[in-house]
């Protein structure tokens, strides 16, 4: 059985006894049935992971840190995913798999065809939920850096900001002529734009093109929103990154 791994946004150092955050303590003891003396791995998103043992149980559980080491499981390809918000588990799936595939950050966008309508007062809670999905994915896949879920923005507002970003910009478009394999390796970070259910409408596509995005297709079939970005990231990693 592998040693369970937990994200703990606290200072970590060998010899230190760390009080586990309440969600970590609850999951470790109630869900995974860890007991005093059991091993666990802690990381705080700063590029290290620490071997520890559960030193005290109960509501204020503590772990004694034995040793820490730097881990480098990040992709050499820096990709930020700008994702049109999709509904329910579809968005969670995209976030989870994008983290596993090395994405550096995710920017949720409200577009004209976005099914989920989030009032401004609901957005912080939804963003916090998505950040939790990212955290869990990092725990599972072994990453030492925690990708950030950006503020939820309206598409017109965000595309104005993206216009001035000095990065390689791709937009997934099933009607595009170019494919990833037709392109040279990007010289620097990549910004990948993916639509929600139903994709982008023509006006949104046009302003993305005007902002410097290059339309790309992934093949002859139309992919679902929760598949498209994940497939693109996997292909990019195979061509230019981890592969």
PyMOL commands that set and color helices and strands:
alter all, ss='L'
color gray80, all
select helices_A, chain A and resi 22-31+89-100+120-141+155-162+180-182+202-210+225-240
alter helices_A, ss='H'
color red, helices_A
select strands_A, chain A and resi 5-7+17-19+39-43+48-56+62-70+79-84+105-110+148-149+153-154+168-172+190-194+214-216
alter strands_A, ss='S'
color yellow, strands_A
deselect
rebuild
show_as cartoon
